[in-house]
Amino acid sequence: MSEIDLKPTNGHAASEDVIRVRGARVHNLKNVSLDIPRDQLVVITGPSGSGKSSLAFDTLFAEGQRQYIESLSVYARQFLHQMERPDVDLIEGLQPTVSIDQRAGSRNPRSTVATVTEIYDHLRLLMARTGEVSCYQCGAPIRQQTPEQIVDGLLALAEGTKAILMAPMVRGRKGQHAEVLEAIRKAGFVRARIDGEVYDLEAAPKLAPRKNHTIEAVVDRLILRDSVRPRLAESIQLALRHGEGLVAVTYLAPGGDSDRDWQESLFSTEYACPQCKISYEELEPRTFSFNSPYGACPECEGLGCRTAFDLDLVAPDLRLSLAEGAIAPWRGASAAGEQRHRRQLAAVAENDRWSTPLEKLKPKELAALFQGDGRDFPGVLALLEQEYQSAKTDSARQKLEAFRGELVCPECRGARLRPEARSVRVGEKAIHEITALPVDVARQFFASLEFPEQHAPVAAPIIAEIANRLDFLVQVGLEYLSLDRPADTLSGGELQRIRLATGIGSGLVGVCYILDEPSIGLHPRDNGRLIQALRNLQHQGNTVLVVEHDEAIMHEADQLIDVGPGAGQHGGTIVAQGAPTELEQAAHSITGQYLARRLEIPVPAKRRHVSQRKAITIEGASANNLKDISVSFPLGALVCVTGVSGSGKSSLVQETLARAVARRLGGTGPKPAPHSSLRGVSQVDKLVEIDQSPIGRTPRSNPATYTGLFDEIRQVYATTREARLRGYKSGRFSFNVKGGRCETCQGQGVRKIEMNFLPDLYVACPECQGARFNRATLEIHYKGKSIAEVLDLSVDQAAEFFENFP
């Protein structure tokens, strides 16, 4: 092992002050032994593929997690994902480990910056306990309703209305609730409504314990008229007593007979609007959760948007008339199709309107054309939706798919919440208005809040928790993010810094934090803030291990560990270890050579000629914080879009340019962000978008299958003399289909053995010994190697092996 012995920095020599690693052999590590000083900022660096992550994550982090899980009971271990024991002789002095890696965050469209940082959980609690409730229809403050007002409200219904009065006992809680049904029986009631169905208590079904249930005791059934007022008042009092201030009423107006004609109302002695007679449930944190059916907007189910036909795509050019093909999905229709469309539009497009450009129609006429007239004509968008739902072929559905997009929910306007939740305010702002604020503005908002005397003791600890989290987000340079920004739109670097802010905010001491290239996506201006955040973690009494290539962070480290000298089988050793100044003196360290400026990447003296005429130009881009800008991107050149974090780079390139070009080239996908025009797309014929999402789609995916190279290799084996004699086609050499693969492991090469409270064990398949293919397939050789042996080659070995295949 090529190892330069350098003194550890700051004189850490005592064994209790270091993490001792002896004989690490994970992946390409070659029996590595080293001492890592504790309670310092240590940077592990080296070429890509040299073994940095194998040392930091697959050895140190995996062992830290394993030691923690082994401290739990055997029962608790069954429910936790356990990492495999790393191949290492000894690790001593390791603190509890926390990993902050580049793993893509939640792809859940419901996750936002506020939910990931848990700010939203505290905000929901604040709104539920201190919020001022107003009616979402008239804006009047919500007041309590008396039993007499409830009676008057019911008797105001049409005479002869059938009504069932019920006392809510359980509302959306998991469990079998046998004790609730028993309590209903003891109270003298004989029926209950369970999950929307009325049952005799003797015939009540057994409830699934892991599902949410709603149980209401049926108090009375009656026909509403003035003569039943005394009985109604008594039943209302009884229902309120058992329903703890709530009474549910389901009623059927005279003349109605089907199940759909029954309507339902909830009355409360707690919250009700005196003008609109709308009753509200008592405010709970779940009222403000868009992940719960009790808080989510019923139209979009808490997503804030829905996929539907987009008017901008359906009618992109309002200068055209219906006769000239203004409705883009209907262009190129057959004569019969054109006649059908004309018949469908007859109600709103007579002869003169059929040939009138859409831009010359009155707004009311345009709205009737696309949204419907509210009577006989449903509207073009509804007709297209019917076509889409009834499409009989995939090609027809795909053609219509190009005109659909993610549209803001018309009901909640992107707020994701029910109207009841949107009408509760703190500091004159509803919860969705607060989360729309950027982090730094939100911090000022919470700092300026004042509460009445009765609410101040409740609000103070909640505000403190929210303010702490906002402070840490500002500290790591994320003050520009809005709290409602979807988590799946964040870059890997932004997600990692959010996790870093959470780590600083936890206040843990004596922990080993392991970070994976936190400077990715950071402008050099923000490096100082990141380094300060790492130092804050370290000063709390923690060890901070950073896998990093950034020069500024290397210079700030207490100690550098250089892994190398090359990648893969050429790496896996500790080339040098010491302070940055010591590493600069290490002749064998490539990293040290660059730090000392003895090696440099030269700046090109001459740049290639860039033609200004060959370019894609986008104008009027105004997504997020972009201020109506126009940009020209030259073609045939390497173009870099840069700027400080949050300046609008991703908004311009990913949300506007890439989506607009993809749409123009005939692809489907998300709707481009607002822009006025796009020119020059005719000069390209394909768009390839490369982002930070993982490329592996299945556990069977590997570099050969992903690049399509394996298809070519299988063709090579299928054309060998032996394969042709046996009649083997290229499919014979695939480990994903029956025929040539080993059926014992189904082409996986390993078998999983579940070990209950120990980590799952993966052992080589006893039949094929990890080769993935059956014996007959492995008998086919090309240049002396079977297809399994070719899959074991490294890329450079394979390039030499297949040198005769261009």
C-alpha positions in Angstrom: 0.0 0.0 0.0 1.3 3.4 -1.0 1.0 5.4 2.1 2.8 8.6 3.2 3.0 8.8 7.0 2.2 12.3 8.0 1.6 13.6 11.6 -2.0 14.0 12.5 -3.0 17.6 12.9 -3.4 19.4 16.3 -1.4 16.6 18.0 -4.3 14.1 18.2 -2.4 11.0 19.0 -4.3 9.5 22.0 -6.4 6.5 21.0 -9.5 8.0 22.7 -9.3 11.1 20.4 -9.3 9.1 17.1 -11.5 6.8 15.1 -9.2 3.8 14.5 -9.9 1.9 11.3 -7.9 -1.3 10.6 -8.1 -3.6 7.6 -11.0 -2.0 5.6 -11.7 -4.0 2.4 -15.1 -2.7 1.3 -15.4 -2.5 -2.5 -12.0 -1.4 -3.9 -10.4 -0.5 -0.5 -7.1 -2.4 -0.2 -6.9 -3.4 3.5 -6.9 0.3 4.5 -5.8 1.3 8.0 -5.9 4.8 9.4 -6.6 7.0 12.4 -9.2 9.8 11.9 -9.1 12.6 14.5 -12.4 13.1 16.4 -14.2 16.5 17.0 -12.5 18.0 13.9 -13.5 18.9 10.3 -11.9 16.2 8.2 -12.2 16.1 4.4 -11.8 12.9 2.5 -10.7 13.6 -1.1 -9.3 11.9 -4.2 -10.2 11.1 -7.8 -13.8 9.9 -8.6 -14.0 6.2 -8.0 -11.0 6.0 -5.8 -12.9 4.7 -2.7 -13.8 7.9 -0.8 -17.5 6.9 -0.4 -16.5 3.3 0.3 -14.5 4.5 3.3 -16.9 7.2 4.5 -20.4 5.8 3.9 -20.0 2.0 3.3 -17.5 1.5 6.1 -17.8 4.2 8.8 -21.5 5.1 8.4 -22.5 1.5 7.9 -20.6 0.4 11.0 -22.0 3.3 13.1 -25.6 2.4 12.1 -25.0 -1.3 12.7 -23.6 -0.6 16.2 -26.6 1.6 17.0 -29.1 -1.0 15.8 -27.3 -3.8 17.7 -27.9 -1.8 20.9 -31.7 -2.2 20.4 -33.7 -5.2 21.4 -34.1 -8.1 19.0 -37.8 -7.2 18.7 -37.1 -3.6 17.7 -34.5 -4.7 15.1 -37.1 -6.5 13.0 -38.7 -3.2 12.0 -35.5 -1.4 11.0 -33.5 -1.6 7.7 -30.2 -3.0 8.7 -27.0 -2.3 6.8 -24.7 -5.2 6.0 -21.6 -5.5 8.3 -18.7 -3.8 6.4 -15.7 -5.9 5.5 -13.3 -4.5 8.1 -11.1 -6.0 10.8 -11.6 -3.3 13.5 -13.2 0.1 14.0 -12.7 1.7 17.4 -13.7 5.1 18.9 -16.6 5.5 16.4 -19.3 7.9 17.6 -23.0 7.6 16.6 -23.1 8.4 12.9 -25.5 10.6 10.9 -25.3 10.6 7.1 -26.1 13.7 5.0 -25.7 12.5 1.5 -26.5 13.4 -2.1 -29.4 11.0 -2.2 -32.4 12.5 -4.1 -35.0 13.6 -1.6 -38.6 12.6 -1.5 -40.2 12.3 -5.0 -43.5 12.7 -3.3 -45.3 15.7 -5.0 -46.8 16.5 -1.6 -43.4 17.2 0.1 -42.4 20.9 0.4 -39.5 22.8 2.0 -41.8 23.4 5.0 -42.7 19.8 5.5 -39.2 18.4 5.0 -37.9 20.9 7.7 -40.9 20.2 10.0 -41.7 23.9 10.0 -45.2 23.0 8.6 -45.9 20.7 11.5 -45.3 23.5 14.0 -47.2 26.0 11.8 -50.3 23.7 11.7 -50.2 23.5 15.5 -49.9 27.3 15.7 -52.9 27.8 13.4 -55.0 25.3 15.3 -54.4 26.7 18.7 -54.2 30.5 18.1 -55.8 31.1 14.6 -58.7 33.5 14.2 -61.5 31.7 12.4 -63.8 33.4 9.9 -66.4 32.2 7.5 -65.0 31.3 4.1 -68.2 32.5 2.4 -69.0 35.9 4.0 -65.8 36.5 6.1 -67.8 36.9 9.4 -66.1 35.7 12.6 -67.2 32.2 13.5 -69.3 32.0 16.7 -70.8 29.2 18.7 -74.2 27.9 17.7 -76.9 27.2 20.4 -79.1 24.1 20.4 -82.1 26.4 19.6 -80.3 27.8 16.6 -79.7 24.2 15.3 -83.4 23.4 15.8 -84.4 26.5 13.9 -82.0 25.8 11.1 -83.4 22.2 10.6 -87.1 23.4 10.8 -86.3 25.9 8.1 -85.9 23.0 5.6 -88.9 22.1 3.5 -91.8 20.6 5.4 -91.9 16.8 5.1 -88.1 16.4 4.9 -87.0 13.1 6.2 -84.1 13.5 8.7 -81.8 11.2 10.7 -80.0 12.7 13.7 -76.7 11.2 14.7 -74.1 11.8 17.5 -70.5 11.6 16.1 -68.5 9.2 18.3 -65.4 8.5 16.2 -64.2 10.6 13.3 -61.5 9.1 11.1 -59.5 7.1 13.7 -57.9 3.8 13.3 -58.9 0.8 15.5 -61.7 -1.8 16.0 -63.6 0.6 18.4 -65.4 -2.2 20.1 -65.6 -0.1 23.3 -67.3 2.7 21.3 -70.0 0.4 19.9 -70.5 -0.9 23.5 -70.9 2.6 24.8 -73.5 3.3 22.1 -75.4 0.2 23.1 -75.3 1.1 26.8 -76.6 4.6 26.0 -79.8 3.0 24.8 -79.3 3.4 21.0 -80.1 0.5 18.7 -78.5 1.7 15.5 -75.2 3.2 14.4 -73.8 4.5 11.1 -70.4 3.0 10.5 -68.3 4.4 7.5 -71.5 5.7 5.8 -73.7 2.6 6.3 -76.4 2.3 9.0 -76.3 -1.0 10.9 -78.3 -2.5 13.8 -75.8 -2.8 16.7 -76.4 -6.5 16.9 -75.3 -6.9 13.3 -72.4 -4.4 13.3 -69.4 -5.6 11.2 -66.0 -6.3 12.7 -63.8 -3.3 11.9 -60.3 -3.5 10.4 -57.9 -2.2 13.1 -55.5 -0.5 10.6 -58.1 1.5 8.7 -59.7 4.9 9.6 -63.3 4.6 10.7 -66.2 7.0 11.4 -68.9 5.9 13.8 -72.1 7.8 14.6 -74.8 6.8 17.0 -78.3 7.1 15.4 -80.3 9.2 17.9 -83.6 9.8 16.1 -85.3 9.4 12.7 -88.2 11.8 12.0 -90.1 13.9 9.4 -89.5 17.6 9.9 -92.6 19.8 10.5 -93.5 22.4 13.2 -95.3 19.8 15.4 -92.1 17.8 16.1 -90.2 20.8 17.5 -90.3 19.5 21.2 -89.1 16.0 20.1 -86.5 17.5 17.8 -85.1 19.8 20.5 -84.8 16.8 22.9 -83.1 14.7 20.3 -80.7 17.5 19.4 -79.7 17.9 23.1 -79.2 14.1 23.4 -77.0 14.0 20.2 -75.0 17.0 21.4 -74.3 15.4 24.8 -73.1 12.1 23.3 -71.4 13.8 20.3 -69.5 16.2 22.5 -71.0 19.4 21.0 -71.5 18.0 17.5 -74.6 16.6 15.8 -74.6 15.1 12.3 -77.9 15.3 10.3 -78.5 13.5 7.0 -81.8 14.5 5.3 -83.9 13.8 2.2 -86.1 16.6 0.7 -89.7 15.7 -0.3 -89.7 14.2 -3.8 -86.2 12.7 -3.5 -85.8 8.9 -3.4 -82.3 7.8 -4.5 -79.3 7.5 -2.2 -77.7 10.4 -4.1 -80.5 12.7 -3.1 -79.7 12.4 0.6 -77.7 15.4 1.9 -75.6 15.8 5.0 -74.9 18.7 7.4 -72.7 19.0 10.5 -73.9 21.3 13.3 -71.7 22.4 16.2 -72.2 24.3 19.4 -68.5 25.2 19.0 -68.0 26.8 15.6 -70.7 28.2 13.2 -71.3 31.2 11.0 -74.4 33.1 12.1 -75.1 34.5 8.5 -74.3 31.5 6.3 -75.3 28.8 8.8 -72.1 26.9 8.0 -70.9 24.7 10.8 -67.2 24.0 11.4 -65.5 21.2 13.2 -63.2 22.2 16.1 -59.8 23.2 14.7 -57.1 20.5 14.9 -53.6 20.4 13.4 -55.0 17.9 10.8 -57.4 20.6 9.6 -54.4 22.3 8.0 -52.7 19.2 6.6 -53.0 18.7 2.8 -51.9 15.1 3.3 -55.1 14.3 5.3 -58.6 14.0 3.9 -59.7 16.3 6.8 -57.6 19.2 5.5 -56.9 18.6 1.8 -58.8 20.4 -1.0 -61.4 17.8 -2.2 -60.9 18.9 -5.8 -57.2 18.3 -6.2 -56.8 16.0 -3.0 -54.1 18.3 -1.6 -51.8 18.4 -4.7 -52.6 22.0 -5.5 -52.8 21.1 -9.2 -54.4 18.6 -11.5 -53.6 17.2 -14.9 -56.2 18.4 -17.5 -56.4 19.9 -21.0 -54.6 23.2 -21.0 -56.3 26.1 -22.8 -52.9 27.5 -23.9 -52.0 24.2 -25.6 -55.5 23.4 -27.0 -55.8 26.9 -28.7 -52.3 28.2 -29.0 -53.1 30.8 -31.7 -56.2 32.9 -31.1 -55.8 34.6 -34.5 -57.2 31.5 -36.1 -60.9 30.7 -36.5 -62.6 27.3 -35.7 -62.8 26.7 -39.5 -59.0 27.3 -39.8 -58.1 24.8 -37.0 -58.0 27.0 -33.9 -58.6 23.8 -31.8 -55.1 22.2 -32.1 -56.1 18.6 -31.1 -58.8 18.5 -33.9 -56.5 19.6 -36.7 -56.1 17.0 -39.4 -59.4 15.3 -38.6 -61.2 13.3 -41.2 -64.3 14.8 -43.0 -66.6 12.7 -40.7 -64.7 13.9 -37.7 -64.9 17.6 -38.8 -68.7 17.2 -39.2 -69.0 15.7 -35.8 -67.0 18.6 -34.2 -69.2 21.1 -36.0 -72.3 19.5 -34.7 -70.9 19.4 -31.2 -70.1 23.2 -31.4 -73.4 24.2 -33.0 -74.8 25.6 -29.8 -72.0 28.2 -29.4 -70.6 28.6 -32.9 -73.1 29.4 -35.5 -72.1 30.1 -39.1 -70.6 33.5 -38.5 -68.7 32.5 -35.3 -67.3 29.3 -37.1 -65.2 31.5 -39.4 -64.5 34.4 -36.9 -60.9 34.5 -35.4 -61.1 33.5 -31.7 -59.4 36.8 -30.6 -62.4 38.7 -32.0 -65.0 36.9 -29.9 -66.2 38.5 -26.7 -64.7 37.2 -23.4 -68.1 35.7 -22.5 -68.4 33.9 -25.8 -64.8 32.6 -25.5 -65.6 31.3 -22.0 -68.7 29.6 -23.2 -66.8 27.9 -26.1 -64.1 26.4 -23.9 -65.8 26.1 -20.4 -69.4 25.5 -21.5 -72.6 27.6 -21.4 -73.9 26.0 -18.3 -76.9 24.5 -20.2 -76.6 22.1 -23.1 -73.0 22.6 -24.2 -70.2 21.3 -21.9 -67.3 23.2 -23.5 -64.4 22.2 -25.8 -62.2 21.2 -22.8 -64.9 18.8 -21.4 -65.4 17.3 -24.9 -61.7 16.7 -25.2 -61.7 15.1 -21.7 -64.5 12.7 -22.9 -62.4 11.9 -26.0 -59.4 11.2 -23.9 -61.3 8.9 -21.4 -63.0 7.0 -24.3 -59.9 6.7 -26.5 -59.6 3.1 -27.7 -56.0 3.1 -28.8 -52.7 4.1 -27.1 -51.8 6.3 -30.1 -55.0 8.3 -29.9 -54.5 8.8 -26.2 -50.9 9.8 -26.6 -51.9 12.4 -29.3 -54.3 14.0 -26.8 -51.8 13.7 -24.0 -49.6 16.4 -25.7 -52.4 19.0 -25.0 -52.6 18.2 -21.3 -50.6 19.8 -18.5 -50.4 20.4 -14.8 -52.9 23.2 -14.1 -53.4 25.1 -10.9 -56.5 23.7 -9.1 -59.4 26.0 -9.8 -60.9 25.4 -6.4 -58.0 26.1 -4.0 -55.8 28.2 -6.4 -52.8 26.0 -5.5 -53.3 26.4 -1.7 -54.0 22.6 -1.4 -56.4 23.1 1.5 -60.1 23.1 2.2 -61.9 26.5 2.3 -62.3 26.0 6.1 -58.5 25.8 6.6 -57.9 28.7 4.2 -60.2 31.0 6.3 -58.1 30.7 9.5 -55.6 33.5 10.0 -52.6 34.3 12.2 -51.2 37.9 11.8 -53.8 38.5 9.1 -52.3 35.7 6.9 -53.7 32.2 6.2 -51.4 29.2 6.4 -51.0 29.0 2.6 -50.1 32.7 2.4 -47.4 32.2 5.1 -45.8 29.2 3.3 -45.7 31.2 0.1 -43.2 33.6 1.7 -39.4 33.1 1.2 -37.4 31.9 4.2 -36.0 35.4 5.1 -39.3 37.2 4.7 -41.0 34.4 6.8 -38.4 34.9 9.5 -39.3 38.7 9.7 -43.0 37.8 9.7 -42.8 35.5 12.7 -40.5 37.9 14.6 -43.2 40.6 14.2 -46.2 38.5 15.4 -48.0 39.6 18.6 -50.6 37.5 20.3 -53.5 38.3 22.8 -52.7 37.6 26.4 -54.6 34.3 26.5 -52.7 32.9 23.4 -49.2 34.2 24.2 -48.1 31.3 26.4 -49.3 28.8 23.8 -47.7 30.6 20.8 -44.3 31.4 22.4 -42.7 27.8 22.3 -44.2 27.1 18.8 -42.8 30.4 17.4 -39.4 29.6 18.9 -39.2 26.2 17.2 -40.2 27.8 13.8 -37.8 30.7 14.2 -34.9 28.3 15.0 -35.5 26.3 11.9 -35.7 29.4 9.7 -32.5 30.8 11.2 -30.6 27.6 10.3 -32.0 27.7 6.7 -30.7 31.2 6.4 -27.4 30.1 7.9 -26.8 27.5 5.2 -27.7 30.0 2.4 -31.3 29.0 1.6 -33.0 32.2 2.5 -34.3 32.5 -1.1 -36.4 29.3 -1.0 -40.2 29.8 -0.4 -41.6 27.4 2.2 -44.1 25.9 -0.2 -41.4 25.1 -2.8 -42.0 21.4 -3.8 -39.1 19.2 -2.6 -38.9 17.4 -5.9 -37.8 20.6 -7.6 -34.8 21.1 -5.3 -31.3 20.4 -6.4 -29.2 17.7 -4.7 -27.1 20.5 -3.0 -30.2 22.3 -1.7 -31.6 19.1 -0.3 -28.3 18.3 1.4 -28.1 21.8 2.9 -31.7 21.4 4.3 -30.6 18.2 6.0 -27.5 20.1 7.2 -29.7 22.8 8.7 -31.7 20.1 10.5 -28.5 18.6 11.8 -27.3 22.0 13.2 -30.8 22.6 14.7 -30.9 19.2 16.5 -28.2 20.4 18.9 -26.7 16.9 19.1 -23.2 16.5 20.7 -20.7 13.7 20.2 -22.0 12.7 16.8 -20.0 11.8 13.6 -21.6 13.6 10.7 -20.7 12.3 7.2 -21.5 14.6 4.3 -21.3 13.8 0.5 -20.0 16.8 -1.5 -22.2 19.5 0.1 -20.7 22.2 -2.1 -22.4 20.8 -5.2 -24.7 23.4 -6.8 -23.2 26.2 -4.6 -21.9 29.5 -6.0 -18.5 30.4 -4.6 -20.1 33.3 -2.8 -22.0 30.8 -0.6 -19.0 28.6 0.2 -18.1 30.7 3.2 -21.6 30.2 4.7 -21.4 26.4 4.1 -18.0 26.2 5.8 -19.3 28.2 8.7 -22.3 25.8 9.0 -19.9 22.8 9.1 -17.7 24.6 11.7 -20.9 25.2 13.8 -21.6 21.5 13.7 -18.0 20.8 14.7 -17.9 23.4 17.5 -21.0 21.7 19.1 -18.6 18.8 19.9 -19.1 16.7 16.8 -16.8 15.0 14.2 -17.6 16.3 10.7 -16.3 14.0 7.8 -16.8 15.5 4.4 -16.3 13.7 1.1 -15.4 16.7 -1.1 -13.5 18.0 -4.2 -14.0 21.7 -3.5 -10.7 23.6 -3.0 -12.1 26.1 -0.5 -13.4 23.5 1.8 -10.1 21.5 1.6 -8.1 24.5 2.6 -10.5 25.0 5.7 -10.2 21.4 6.8 -8.3 20.4 10.0 -7.1 17.3 8.2 -7.2 16.0 4.7 -7.3 12.3 3.8 -6.3 11.7 0.1 -7.6 8.3 -1.3 -6.2 7.1 -4.6 -4.0 7.2 -6.5 -6.5 6.3 -9.3 -10.0 5.0 -9.7 -11.5 1.5 -9.3 -8.8 -1.2 -9.0 -6.1 1.5 -9.3 -7.4 3.2 -6.1 -8.4 2.1 -2.7 -5.3 3.2 -0.8 -4.5 6.1 1.5 -2.1 8.2 -0.5 -1.6 10.9 2.1 -3.0 12.2 5.3 -2.4 15.5 7.2 -3.1 19.2 7.3 -3.7 20.9 4.0 -0.2 22.5 4.1 1.4 19.0 4.8 -0.6 17.5 1.9 0.9 20.1 -0.5 4.3 18.7 0.3 3.4 15.1 -0.4 4.9 14.3 -3.8 2.7 11.2 -4.4 -0.6 13.0 -3.8 -2.2 14.3 -7.0 -4.6 16.4 -4.8 -1.6 17.9 -3.0 0.0 18.8 -6.4 -3.1 20.7 -7.4 -3.4 22.4 -4.0 0.2 23.6 -4.2 -0.4 24.8 -7.8 2.3 22.5 -9.2 -0.4 21.0 -11.4 -3.1 23.1 -13.0 -5.9 22.7 -15.5 -4.8 25.3 -18.2 -7.3 27.9 -19.4 -7.6 27.6 -23.2 -5.6 30.4 -24.9 -8.0 30.3 -27.9 -11.7 29.7 -27.8 -13.6 28.1 -30.7 -15.7 30.4 -32.9 -19.3 30.6 -31.9 -21.8 31.6 -34.6 -24.4 34.1 -33.4 -26.8 33.0 -36.1 -27.0 29.4 -35.0 -28.8 29.7 -31.7 -32.0 29.0 -29.8 -33.6 32.2 -28.5 -36.2 32.4 -25.8 -37.9 35.6 -25.0 -40.1 37.0 -22.2 -39.1 34.2 -19.7 -40.9 35.1 -16.4 -40.9 31.8 -14.3 -40.6 32.3 -10.5 -38.1 35.2 -10.0 -37.2 35.7 -13.7 -38.0 39.3 -14.8 -39.3 39.0 -18.4 -35.8 38.2 -19.7 -34.7 37.2 -23.2 -31.7 34.9 -23.7 -29.9 33.4 -26.8 -28.2 30.0 -26.5 -25.6 29.4 -29.2 -25.7 26.0 -30.8 -22.6 23.8 -31.4 -20.9 25.2 -28.3 -20.5 24.4 -24.6 -22.7 26.9 -22.9 -22.6 27.5 -19.1 -25.4 29.2 -17.2 -24.2 30.4 -13.8 -25.1 32.7 -11.0 -25.6 32.7 -7.3 -28.0 30.2 -5.6 -31.6 31.1 -6.2 -30.8 33.6 -9.1 -33.1 31.7 -11.6 -30.8 29.4 -13.4 -33.0 26.3 -13.1 -36.1 28.4 -13.7 -34.6 29.5 -17.1 -33.0 26.3 -18.3 -35.0 23.4 -16.8 -38.5 24.9 -16.2 -38.6 27.1 -19.3 -36.1 26.3 -22.1 -35.9 22.4 -21.8 -39.7 22.0 -21.5 -40.4 24.4 -24.3 -38.0 22.7 -26.7 -39.3 19.3 -25.7 -42.9 20.4 -26.5 -41.9 22.0 -29.8 -40.1 18.8 -30.9 -43.4 16.9 -30.4 -42.7 15.4 -27.0 -45.0 15.3 -24.0 -44.1 16.4 -20.5 -44.7 19.3 -18.0 -46.0 22.6 -19.4 -43.1 25.1 -20.0 -43.0 28.1 -17.6 -44.3 31.4 -19.0 -42.4 32.9 -22.0 -43.5 34.9 -25.0 -41.6 33.2 -27.9 -39.1 30.5 -28.8 -37.0 30.6 -32.0 -34.4 28.4 -33.6 -35.7 25.0 -32.4 -35.8 23.8 -36.1 -32.0 23.6 -35.9 -32.1 20.7 -33.4 -33.8 17.3 -33.8 -33.5 15.9 -30.3 -33.4 17.0 -26.7 -31.6 14.9 -24.0 -32.1 16.1 -20.4 -29.5 14.9 -17.9 -30.4 15.6 -14.3 -29.5 14.4 -10.8 -32.1 11.6 -10.6 -30.8 8.0 -10.3 -30.5 6.2 -13.6 -31.2 2.7 -12.4 -34.8 1.7 -12.9 -34.6 -1.9 -11.5 -32.2 -3.9 -9.3 -31.2 -5.7 -12.6 -30.0 -2.5 -14.3 -26.3 -2.1 -14.8 -24.0 0.1 -17.0 -24.1 -2.4 -19.8 -27.9 -2.6 -20.0 -28.5 1.2 -19.4 -26.3 2.3 -22.2 -27.6 -0.3 -24.6 -24.2 -1.9 -24.9 -25.5 -5.2 -23.7 -27.7 -5.5 -26.7 -24.6 -5.3 -28.9 -22.7 -7.8 -26.8 -25.6 -10.3 -27.0 -25.6 -10.0 -30.8 -21.8 -10.8 -30.8 -22.5 -14.0 -28.9 -25.5 -14.9 -31.0 -23.4 -14.8 -34.1 -20.7 -17.2 -32.8 -20.5 -20.6 -34.6 -21.5 -22.6 -31.6 -24.5 -20.4 -30.9 -25.7 -20.7 -34.5 -25.3 -24.5 -34.4 -27.5 -24.6 -31.3 -30.0 -22.2 -32.7 -29.5 -19.6 -30.0 -30.8 -16.1 -30.7 -29.6 -12.9 -28.8 -32.5 -13.3 -26.3 -30.7 -16.5 -25.1 -28.0 -14.3 -23.6 -30.3 -12.1 -21.5 -30.5 -12.6 -17.7 -34.0 -10.9 -17.7 -35.9 -13.5 -19.7 -36.4 -17.3 -19.4 -34.3 -19.5 -21.6 -30.6 -18.7 -21.1 -30.7 -17.4 -17.5 -30.3 -19.4 -14.4 -33.8 -20.2 -13.1 -32.7 -20.9 -9.6 -31.9 -17.2 -9.0 -33.9 -15.9 -12.0 -30.9 -14.2 -13.4 -30.1 -12.3 -10.2 -26.8 -14.1 -9.5 -27.6 -14.0 -5.8 -30.2 -15.3 -3.4 -31.7 -13.3 -0.6 -31.9 -15.0 2.8 -34.1 -13.1 5.3 -32.4 -13.2 8.7 -35.3 -11.6 10.7 -33.5 -9.5 13.3 -30.1 -9.6 11.5 -29.4 -7.9 8.1 -30.7 -9.8 5.1 -28.0 -12.0 3.7 -27.2 -12.2 0.0 -25.3 -15.3 -1.0 -24.1 -16.4 -4.5 -26.6 -18.6 -6.2 -25.6 -22.2 -5.5 -26.6 -23.3 -9.1 -24.8 -20.7 -11.2 -22.3 -19.4 -8.6 -23.2 -15.8 -9.3 -22.8 -16.1 -13.1 -26.6 -15.4 -13.7 -26.8 -17.8 -16.7 -27.4 -21.6 -17.0 -24.7 -24.0 -17.9 -25.7 -24.3 -21.6 -25.5 -20.5 -22.1 -22.1 -20.4 -20.4 -20.7 -23.0 -22.8 -20.8 -20.4 -25.6 -17.5 -18.5 -25.8 -16.2 -15.6 -27.7 -12.4 -15.2 -27.7 -12.2 -17.6 -24.8 -14.7 -15.8 -22.5 -18.3 -16.6 -21.6 -20.9 -13.8 -21.5 -20.7 -13.9 -17.7 -17.0 -13.3 -17.8 -17.4 -10.4 -20.2 -19.9 -8.8 -17.7 -17.1 -9.0 -15.1 -14.7 -6.9 -17.2 -14.0 -3.3 -16.3 -14.8 -0.7 -19.1 -11.1 -0.3 -20.1 -10.7 -4.1 -20.3 -13.9 -4.5 -22.3 -12.7 -1.7 -24.7 -9.6 -3.7 -25.5 -11.5 -7.0 -25.7 -14.0 -5.7 -28.2 -11.5 -3.6 -30.2 -12.7 -5.1 -33.5 -16.3 -3.9 -33.0 -16.5 -0.1 -33.6 
